[in-house]
Amino acid sequence: MEDSPTPRRRSGGRAGAAARRGQAVIDQMPWNPPVNTDRPTEPLGQDGIEAIHDGAMRILEEIGIEFYNEEAIGILREAGCTITGDNVRMGRDFVMEMVAKAPSSFTITPRNPERQITIGGNNLLFGNVSSPPNYWDMEIGQKVPGNRRMCQDLLKLTQYFNCIHFAGGYPVEPVDIHASVRHLDVLFDKLTLTDKAMHAYSLGKERVEDVMEMVRIAGGLSHEEFEAAPRMYTNINSTSPLKHDHPMIDGCLRLARRGQAIVVTPFTLAGAMAPVTMAGAVAQSLAEALCAIALFQYVRPGIPCVIGTFTSNVDMKSGAPAFGTPEYMRSTQMTGQMARFYGLPMRSSGVCAANVPDGQSIWETSNSLWAAVQSGTNMVYHAAGWLEGGLIASPEKFVMDCEILQQIQRYMQPELTATGAEEIALDAIRDVGNSGHFFGIQHTQDRYATAFYQPFLSDWKNYEAWEAAGGIWTAERAHRMFKEIVNNFEAPGIDIAIREELADFVERRKAEGGAPTDF
């Protein structure tokens, strides 16, 4: 496998694109987080919304959620919830009162304020793959444990692609770094290789406190400035069915008290960790999310919170999780309706169950991504690079997914549906009349370079031309593009004094032992 890409030659618009991009690897769309201009797909009628809401509330009132966190138990007891051991039952009036305190929209400002993102409303944001323990690329040709270099390469893709708007968790777990200090090295890499919104894993006091301090240092902020507005976020999963663990709740409480954003995403697989029916799985997911959001709002009213969904189904023959299925799409759309009912921003994901970057990986991921669009999702996790149900990160898949993300971004641009006189183009139609063509007329000449989406990865040559150029399949083109991007990557600027302060902090915390690894 060659590491260096083979330039593609096309005439007309593609040649013009090559001239425009100069020495850039691809002619990508600019940083411009899309606004979803479509009405959401809403499969539930009003009766359905009320039924799922009532189901979620009855779970909280009658069955309860286990909170394996003594501090959370104490706070919820003070709030008037019914506590039996670790089980917490809370009334719907309390839940709805607390949830109503969460903002429907908020911003996160990273170290580069030009990369500020707005979460909520019709805003649609895409993040990188996060947390797979394994890695696959075409050069290696097999599934292998992740390491720091692989993680860095995927962070470079995260920074490079303008259609990736926030830097999620570790794009692959660098298992060559001891777990006690892994967060320090990876956050240093993230903060120096990217300038996009940062994520912290809520895995206990030390990790969360370290990440908050590193984000504060990287932004050149005082403690007061850091706490005045969201500069970062976390995402937690409940332990379905009906449980929240200690370290995730602990981390969220720490972030909440310092004004940082929280995403709560139950991972409910219908037929395994939730009822086999999608309405039951969604109701359970909502209950698991809303009780945690209610806790955080009680602690700090108005703290930014996002309700997430990771409701899908399993293969009932094997028990393996499935993604990008019709059931996954419908559950995402249904959760979108419920998020609007509760007035909360929403998170979903771009996911698949495929093991390599093949056709299955793309149709399942495309289904997931378009379900996110249809649902009114605001944050799309794992939008690029995910394989094997989240067990593998792949740079080829990352590049392939970014082609889909750019197409979604282009799809949302208002000029595609503009209906002014220039768009109706009666004069152009009159000029061509009943014969001839539109290629050469002035109306076309004035617009041809930007009229249509120009892919950076798709190959539009006919078969003979494609074969003559080497017959390169999509994943191989993506591999070559990945190699050229990382080999020519230029990190975003950072003040040398800030970089040194970050490095000093990392070394000091390593010397102190980092974080415990007993959970």
C-alpha positions as CSV (number, residue, x, y, z in Angstrom):
1,M,0.0,0.0,0.0
2,E,1.4,3.4,-1.0
3,D,1.4,6.0,1.6
4,S,1.5,9.0,-0.8
5,P,-1.7,9.9,-2.6
6,T,-2.0,9.7,-6.4
7,P,-3.4,13.0,-7.7
8,R,-6.7,12.7,-9.6
9,R,-7.0,14.5,-12.9
10,R,-10.3,15.8,-14.1
11,S,-11.2,18.6,-16.4
12,G,-13.6,21.4,-15.9
13,G,-14.9,22.0,-12.4
14,R,-12.5,19.5,-10.7
15,A,-9.5,21.2,-12.3
16,G,-10.8,24.5,-11.1
17,A,-11.2,23.1,-7.6
18,A,-7.6,21.9,-7.6
19,A,-6.5,25.4,-8.6
20,R,-8.5,26.9,-5.8
21,R,-7.2,24.7,-3.1
22,G,-3.5,25.2,-4.0
23,Q,-1.3,23.0,-1.8
24,A,-4.2,21.8,0.4
25,V,-5.0,18.1,0.4
26,I,-8.6,18.6,-0.4
27,D,-10.9,21.5,-1.4
28,Q,-13.2,21.2,1.7
29,M,-16.0,23.4,2.7
30,P,-15.2,26.2,5.2
31,W,-15.9,26.1,8.9
32,N,-19.6,26.9,9.0
33,P,-21.6,24.7,11.4
34,P,-24.9,24.0,9.7
35,V,-28.3,25.2,10.7
36,N,-31.0,22.5,10.2
37,T,-33.6,24.2,7.9
38,D,-35.9,21.2,7.7
39,R,-38.9,20.4,9.7
40,P,-38.2,17.5,12.0
41,T,-39.6,14.0,11.3
42,E,-42.2,13.4,14.0
43,P,-43.5,9.8,14.1
44,L,-45.4,10.4,17.4
45,G,-48.8,12.0,17.6
46,Q,-49.7,14.0,20.7
47,D,-51.1,10.9,22.3
48,G,-47.8,9.1,21.7
49,I,-45.8,11.9,23.2
50,E,-48.0,11.9,26.3
51,A,-47.8,8.1,26.6
52,I,-44.0,8.0,26.5
53,H,-43.7,10.9,28.9
54,D,-46.1,9.2,31.3
55,G,-44.1,6.0,31.0
56,A,-40.9,7.8,31.8
57,M,-42.5,9.6,34.8
58,R,-44.0,6.3,36.1
59,I,-40.6,4.7,36.0
60,L,-39.2,7.5,38.1
61,E,-42.2,7.5,40.5
62,E,-42.9,3.8,40.9
63,I,-39.7,1.9,40.1
64,G,-36.9,4.4,40.7
65,I,-33.3,4.7,39.6
66,E,-30.3,3.4,41.5
67,F,-27.8,6.1,42.3
68,Y,-24.5,4.5,43.4
69,N,-23.2,7.9,44.7
70,E,-23.6,8.9,48.3
71,E,-23.4,12.6,47.6
72,A,-26.1,12.4,45.0
73,I,-28.3,10.3,47.4
74,G,-27.9,13.0,50.0
75,I,-28.7,15.8,47.6
76,L,-31.8,14.1,46.3
77,R,-33.0,13.2,49.9
78,E,-32.7,16.9,50.7
79,A,-34.7,17.7,47.6
80,G,-37.6,15.5,48.9
81,C,-37.1,12.4,46.8
82,T,-38.0,9.0,48.2
83,I,-34.8,7.1,49.1
84,T,-34.6,3.4,49.8
85,G,-31.0,2.3,50.0
86,D,-29.5,3.4,46.7
87,N,-33.0,3.5,45.0
88,V,-34.3,7.0,44.3
89,R,-37.9,7.7,43.3
90,M,-38.9,11.2,42.4
91,G,-42.2,12.8,41.5
92,R,-43.0,14.1,38.0
93,D,-43.6,17.6,39.3
94,F,-40.1,17.8,40.8
95,V,-38.6,16.4,37.6
96,M,-40.4,18.8,35.3
97,E,-39.6,21.8,37.6
98,M,-35.9,21.0,37.6
99,V,-35.7,20.2,33.9
100,A,-37.4,23.4,33.1
101,K,-34.4,25.3,34.6
102,A,-32.0,24.0,31.9
103,P,-31.4,26.3,29.0
104,S,-32.7,25.3,25.6
105,S,-29.6,26.7,24.0
106,F,-26.0,27.6,25.1
107,T,-22.5,28.1,23.7
108,I,-19.2,26.4,24.4
109,T,-16.1,28.6,23.8
110,P,-12.9,26.7,23.3
111,R,-9.4,28.2,23.4
112,N,-9.9,29.5,19.9
113,P,-13.0,31.7,20.2
114,E,-13.5,31.4,16.4
115,R,-14.5,27.8,17.1
116,Q,-17.3,28.7,19.5
117,I,-20.3,26.4,19.0
118,T,-23.9,27.0,19.8
119,I,-25.8,23.9,21.1
120,G,-29.6,24.0,20.8
121,G,-32.2,25.5,18.5
122,N,-31.7,24.4,14.9
123,N,-27.9,24.1,15.2
124,L,-26.4,20.9,14.0
125,L,-22.9,19.9,15.2
126,F,-20.7,17.0,14.4
127,G,-18.0,15.4,16.6
128,N,-15.3,12.8,16.1
129,V,-15.4,9.1,17.0
130,S,-14.7,8.7,20.7
131,S,-13.5,5.9,23.0
132,P,-12.9,2.8,20.8
133,P,-10.2,0.6,22.4
134,N,-9.1,-0.7,19.0
135,Y,-7.8,0.7,15.7
136,W,-7.9,-0.4,12.0
137,D,-6.4,1.1,8.9
138,M,-5.6,-0.3,5.5
139,E,-1.8,-0.3,6.1
140,I,-2.1,-2.5,9.2
141,G,-4.9,-4.5,7.7
142,Q,-6.2,-5.9,11.1
143,K,-7.8,-4.8,14.3
144,V,-5.1,-3.8,16.9
145,P,-5.1,-2.0,20.2
146,G,-5.0,1.8,20.0
147,N,-1.8,3.7,20.9
148,R,-0.8,7.4,21.3
149,R,0.4,7.8,17.7
150,M,-2.9,6.5,16.4
151,C,-4.8,8.8,18.7
152,Q,-2.7,11.8,17.6
153,D,-3.4,11.0,13.9
154,L,-7.1,10.9,14.5
155,L,-6.9,14.1,16.4
156,K,-5.2,15.6,13.4
157,L,-8.1,14.6,11.3
158,T,-10.5,16.1,13.9
159,Q,-8.7,19.4,13.5
160,Y,-8.3,19.2,9.8
161,F,-11.9,18.7,8.8
162,N,-14.0,21.8,9.0
163,C,-17.1,19.6,9.2
164,I,-16.0,18.3,12.6
165,H,-17.1,20.9,15.1
166,F,-16.1,19.5,18.5
167,A,-13.4,17.2,19.8
168,G,-15.1,14.3,21.7
169,G,-13.4,11.8,23.9
170,Y,-10.2,10.0,22.9
171,P,-10.7,9.1,19.2
172,V,-9.0,5.8,20.1
173,E,-7.9,4.7,23.5
174,P,-4.0,4.9,23.7
175,V,-3.6,1.8,25.7
176,D,0.2,2.2,25.6
177,I,-0.2,5.0,28.2
178,H,-1.0,3.9,31.7
179,A,-4.6,4.6,32.7
180,S,-3.5,6.7,35.7
181,V,-1.9,9.4,33.4
182,R,-3.6,8.7,30.1
183,H,-6.0,11.7,30.5
184,L,-3.0,14.0,31.0
185,D,-1.1,13.0,27.8
186,V,-4.2,12.8,25.6
187,L,-5.6,16.2,26.8
188,F,-2.2,17.8,26.2
189,D,-2.3,16.3,22.6
190,K,-5.9,17.5,22.2
191,L,-5.3,21.0,23.4
192,T,-2.2,21.4,21.2
193,L,-3.3,19.5,18.1
194,T,-6.8,20.9,18.0
195,D,-8.5,24.2,19.0
196,K,-12.1,22.9,19.1
197,A,-14.4,22.4,22.0
198,M,-13.0,19.9,24.6
199,H,-14.5,16.9,26.3
200,A,-13.7,15.4,29.7
201,Y,-14.5,11.9,30.8
202,S,-16.4,11.9,34.1
203,L,-14.4,9.2,35.7
204,G,-13.8,10.5,39.2
205,K,-12.4,13.6,40.8
206,E,-8.9,13.6,39.5
207,R,-9.6,13.3,35.8
208,V,-12.3,15.9,35.8
209,E,-10.4,18.4,37.9
210,D,-7.2,17.9,35.8
211,V,-9.1,18.4,32.5
212,M,-10.9,21.5,33.8
213,E,-7.5,23.0,34.8
214,M,-5.9,22.1,31.5
215,V,-8.7,23.7,29.5
216,R,-8.5,26.8,31.7
217,I,-4.8,27.1,31.2
218,A,-5.1,26.5,27.4
219,G,-7.6,29.3,27.2
220,G,-5.5,31.7,29.2
221,L,-8.4,32.1,31.6
222,S,-8.7,33.1,35.2
223,H,-10.7,30.7,37.4
224,E,-13.5,33.3,37.4
225,E,-13.5,33.5,33.6
226,F,-13.5,29.8,33.2
227,E,-16.5,29.4,35.5
228,A,-18.5,32.3,34.0
229,A,-19.4,30.4,30.8
230,P,-19.1,26.9,29.4
231,R,-15.6,26.2,28.0
232,M,-15.9,22.4,27.8
233,Y,-18.4,19.5,28.4
234,T,-18.7,16.0,29.5
235,N,-20.9,13.1,28.4
236,I,-22.1,10.3,30.7
237,N,-24.0,7.1,30.2
238,S,-26.4,5.6,32.6
239,T,-25.7,2.0,33.5
240,S,-28.9,0.6,31.9
241,P,-31.2,-0.6,33.1
242,L,-32.0,2.1,35.7
243,K,-28.7,2.8,37.3
244,H,-26.2,5.7,37.6
245,D,-22.7,4.9,38.8
246,H,-20.5,6.7,41.2
247,P,-17.6,8.2,39.1
248,M,-19.8,9.6,36.3
249,I,-22.2,11.3,38.7
250,D,-19.3,12.6,40.7
251,G,-17.6,14.1,37.6
252,C,-20.8,15.8,36.5
253,L,-21.4,17.3,39.9
254,R,-17.9,18.8,39.8
255,L,-18.5,20.2,36.3
256,A,-21.9,21.5,37.2
257,R,-20.5,23.5,40.1
258,R,-18.0,25.2,37.8
259,G,-20.5,26.0,35.1
260,Q,-19.5,23.5,32.5
261,A,-21.9,21.6,30.1
262,I,-23.2,18.1,30.7
263,V,-24.6,15.6,28.2
264,V,-26.6,12.7,29.7
265,T,-26.9,9.8,27.3
266,P,-28.4,6.5,28.4
267,F,-27.2,3.5,26.3
268,T,-30.4,1.4,26.0
269,L,-30.3,-1.5,23.7
270,A,-33.8,-2.8,23.1
271,G,-34.2,-6.4,23.8
272,A,-31.2,-6.5,26.1
273,M,-30.8,-3.5,28.4
274,A,-34.3,-2.1,27.7
275,P,-37.7,-3.4,26.6
276,V,-37.8,-5.0,23.1
277,T,-40.4,-2.4,22.0
278,M,-39.0,1.0,20.9
279,A,-41.5,3.0,22.9
280,G,-40.5,1.2,26.0
281,A,-36.8,1.6,25.3
282,V,-37.3,5.3,24.7
283,A,-39.3,5.8,27.8
284,Q,-36.7,4.0,29.9
285,S,-33.9,6.1,28.3
286,L,-35.7,9.3,29.0
287,A,-36.2,8.3,32.7
288,E,-32.6,7.5,33.1
289,A,-31.5,10.8,31.6
290,L,-34.1,13.1,33.2
291,C,-33.4,12.0,36.7
292,A,-29.7,12.9,36.3
293,I,-30.5,16.3,34.7
294,A,-32.9,17.0,37.5
295,L,-30.1,16.3,40.0
296,F,-27.7,18.7,38.2
297,Q,-30.3,21.4,37.9
298,Y,-31.1,21.2,41.7
299,V,-27.4,21.6,42.4
300,R,-26.9,24.5,40.0
301,P,-30.1,25.8,38.4
302,G,-29.5,26.8,34.7
303,I,-26.4,24.6,34.2
304,P,-26.3,23.6,30.5
305,C,-27.6,20.1,30.0
306,V,-28.2,18.0,26.8
307,I,-30.4,15.0,26.7
308,G,-28.8,12.2,24.7
309,T,-30.1,9.0,23.0
310,F,-28.2,5.8,22.2
311,T,-31.3,3.7,21.9
312,S,-30.9,0.9,19.3
313,N,-31.6,-2.8,19.1
314,V,-29.7,-6.0,19.3
315,D,-29.4,-8.9,16.9
316,M,-31.8,-11.3,18.6
317,K,-29.9,-14.2,17.1
318,S,-26.5,-13.3,18.7
319,G,-27.2,-10.5,21.2
320,A,-24.8,-8.2,19.4
321,P,-25.7,-4.5,19.2
322,A,-27.0,-3.2,15.9
323,F,-26.8,0.4,14.6
324,G,-28.2,2.4,11.7
325,T,-31.3,0.1,11.7
326,P,-34.9,1.2,11.0
327,E,-35.5,0.8,14.8
328,Y,-32.5,3.0,15.6
329,M,-33.7,5.7,13.2
330,R,-37.2,5.7,14.7
331,S,-36.0,5.8,18.3
332,T,-33.8,8.8,17.4
333,Q,-36.7,10.6,15.8
334,M,-39.0,9.8,18.8
335,T,-36.4,11.0,21.2
336,G,-36.1,14.2,19.2
337,Q,-39.8,14.9,19.7
338,M,-39.4,14.2,23.4
339,A,-36.4,16.5,23.7
340,R,-38.4,19.3,22.2
341,F,-41.2,18.5,24.7
342,Y,-38.8,18.9,27.5
343,G,-37.1,22.0,26.0
344,L,-33.7,20.4,26.0
345,P,-30.9,20.3,23.4
346,M,-30.4,16.8,22.0
347,R,-27.4,14.5,21.3
348,S,-27.4,11.4,19.0
349,S,-24.7,9.5,17.1
350,G,-23.4,8.5,13.7
351,V,-22.8,4.8,14.2
352,C,-22.7,1.4,12.5
353,A,-22.0,-2.2,13.3
354,A,-19.7,-2.9,10.4
355,N,-16.2,-4.1,11.1
356,V,-14.3,-2.4,8.2
357,P,-14.9,0.7,6.1
358,D,-17.1,-1.1,3.5
359,G,-20.6,-0.6,2.0
360,Q,-22.4,-1.7,5.2
361,S,-20.4,0.8,7.2
362,I,-21.6,3.6,5.0
363,W,-25.3,2.8,4.7
364,E,-25.6,2.2,8.4
365,T,-23.7,5.4,9.3
366,S,-25.7,7.3,6.7
367,N,-28.9,6.0,8.2
368,S,-27.7,7.1,11.6
369,L,-26.7,10.6,10.4
370,W,-29.9,11.3,8.5
371,A,-31.9,10.1,11.5
372,A,-29.9,12.8,13.5
373,V,-30.9,15.4,11.0
374,Q,-34.6,14.2,10.9
375,S,-34.8,14.2,14.7
376,G,-33.5,17.8,15.2
377,T,-30.3,16.6,16.9
378,N,-27.9,19.4,18.0
379,M,-24.8,17.3,18.8
380,V,-23.9,14.3,16.7
381,Y,-21.3,12.2,18.5
382,H,-19.1,9.6,16.6
383,A,-20.0,11.3,13.4
384,A,-16.7,10.2,11.7
385,G,-14.5,7.2,12.2
386,W,-16.7,4.6,14.1
387,L,-16.7,0.9,13.4
388,E,-17.7,-2.4,15.0
389,G,-20.3,-0.9,17.3
390,G,-17.7,1.5,18.8
391,L,-14.9,-1.0,19.3
392,I,-12.8,0.2,16.4
393,A,-11.7,3.6,15.2
394,S,-10.6,3.9,11.5
395,P,-9.0,6.9,9.7
396,E,-10.4,5.7,6.4
397,K,-13.9,5.5,7.8
398,F,-13.3,9.0,9.3
399,V,-12.5,10.4,5.9
400,M,-15.4,8.6,4.2
401,D,-17.8,9.9,6.9
402,C,-16.6,13.5,6.4
403,E,-17.8,13.2,2.8
404,I,-21.3,12.5,4.1
405,L,-21.1,15.3,6.7
406,Q,-20.1,17.8,4.0
407,Q,-23.0,16.7,1.9
408,I,-25.4,17.2,4.9
409,Q,-23.9,20.7,5.4
410,R,-24.4,21.5,1.7
411,Y,-27.9,20.1,1.8
412,M,-28.8,22.6,4.5
413,Q,-27.4,25.7,2.7
414,P,-30.4,28.1,2.0
415,E,-29.3,28.9,-1.6
416,L,-30.4,25.4,-2.6
417,T,-34.0,26.3,-2.0
418,A,-33.9,30.0,-2.8
419,T,-36.7,31.1,-5.1
420,G,-35.8,34.6,-6.3
421,A,-35.8,35.7,-9.9
422,E,-32.2,34.6,-10.5
423,E,-33.0,31.2,-9.1
424,I,-36.3,30.7,-11.1
425,A,-34.1,31.8,-14.1
426,L,-36.8,32.6,-16.6
427,D,-34.4,34.7,-18.7
428,A,-32.1,31.7,-19.0
429,I,-34.9,29.4,-19.9
430,R,-36.0,31.9,-22.5
431,D,-32.5,32.2,-23.9
432,V,-32.2,28.5,-24.4
433,G,-35.8,28.1,-25.5
434,N,-36.8,24.7,-27.1
435,S,-33.4,23.8,-28.3
436,G,-29.8,24.0,-27.3
437,H,-28.4,23.5,-23.8
438,F,-27.6,25.5,-20.7
439,F,-23.8,24.7,-20.5
440,G,-22.6,27.8,-22.3
441,I,-25.1,30.5,-21.4
442,Q,-24.1,33.3,-19.1
443,H,-26.4,32.3,-16.2
444,T,-24.5,29.0,-16.0
445,Q,-21.1,30.5,-16.5
446,D,-21.6,32.9,-13.6
447,R,-22.5,30.0,-11.3
448,Y,-20.9,26.8,-12.5
449,A,-18.0,26.8,-10.0
450,T,-20.2,26.8,-6.9
451,A,-23.6,25.7,-8.2
452,F,-23.3,22.0,-7.1
453,Y,-21.6,20.1,-4.3
454,Q,-18.0,19.0,-5.3
455,P,-17.0,15.8,-3.5
456,F,-13.5,15.4,-2.2
457,L,-13.6,11.6,-2.0
458,S,-16.2,10.4,-4.4
459,D,-14.9,9.5,-7.9
460,W,-17.2,10.6,-10.7
461,K,-15.2,9.2,-13.6
462,N,-16.8,6.5,-15.8
463,Y,-15.7,2.9,-15.4
464,E,-13.1,3.0,-18.2
465,A,-11.5,6.2,-16.9
466,W,-11.6,5.0,-13.3
467,E,-9.9,1.7,-14.4
468,A,-7.3,3.5,-16.4
469,A,-6.4,5.6,-13.3
470,G,-5.7,2.5,-11.3
471,G,-9.2,1.3,-10.3
472,I,-8.8,2.7,-6.8
473,W,-11.7,1.8,-4.5
474,T,-13.1,4.3,-2.0
475,A,-11.4,3.1,1.1
476,E,-8.0,3.1,-0.5
477,R,-8.6,6.7,-1.8
478,A,-9.5,7.6,1.8
479,H,-6.4,5.9,3.1
480,R,-4.1,7.9,0.8
481,M,-5.9,11.1,1.7
482,F,-5.5,10.3,5.5
483,K,-1.8,9.8,5.0
484,E,-1.3,13.0,3.1
485,I,-3.3,15.0,5.7
486,V,-1.4,13.7,8.7
487,N,2.0,13.9,6.9
488,N,1.4,17.6,6.1
489,F,-0.5,18.5,9.2
490,E,0.1,21.9,10.8
491,A,-1.1,22.3,14.4
492,P,-3.1,25.3,15.3
493,G,-1.2,28.1,16.9
494,I,-0.8,28.2,20.7
495,D,1.2,30.7,22.8
496,I,4.5,29.2,23.8
497,A,4.1,30.2,27.4
498,I,0.7,28.5,27.6
499,R,2.1,25.4,26.0
500,E,4.9,25.3,28.6
501,E,2.4,25.8,31.4
502,L,0.4,22.9,30.1
503,A,3.4,20.7,29.9
504,D,4.5,21.7,33.4
505,F,1.1,20.8,34.7
506,V,1.1,17.4,33.1
507,E,4.6,16.6,34.5
508,R,3.6,17.7,38.0
509,R,0.4,15.7,38.0
510,K,2.3,12.6,36.7
511,A,4.8,13.0,39.5
512,E,1.8,13.1,42.0
513,G,0.5,9.8,40.5
514,G,-2.2,11.0,38.2
515,A,-5.6,9.4,38.9
516,P,-6.6,6.2,40.6
517,T,-7.5,3.2,38.5
518,D,-9.6,1.2,40.9
519,F,-12.8,1.5,38.9
